[in-house]
Amino acid sequence: MITSLSLLFLVLVGWTITTLVTNGDYKDAIKDELANMLEIIKMLGVSIKGLIQILIKASFSPKTVDSIEEVKDNIVSITENEANEVEETKAA
């Protein structure tokens, strides 16, 4: 399968180069298609990079219930401390 795809790729590359060199009628159309292919490859690379970043974040983020409970407890204690500070400043 990989050999067939590689062979097809090489045939297309050779055919494209030959047509660009010998046939002047379709040079602009071929160049436009090659530019489109380059943009698609760039977009594919950016998409793969984004997917990898998302997968890394998803794989290495804390998922345990204990860690989630700890975060909730920390948030509650921070908000309680801030509320106490506000009450103390109003009382003073």
HELIX and SHEET records of a PDB file:
HELIX    1   1 ILE A    2  THR A   22  1                                  21    
HELIX    2   2 LYS A   27  PHE A   60  1                                  34    
HELIX    3   3 VAL A   65  ALA A   91  1                                  27    
END                                                                             
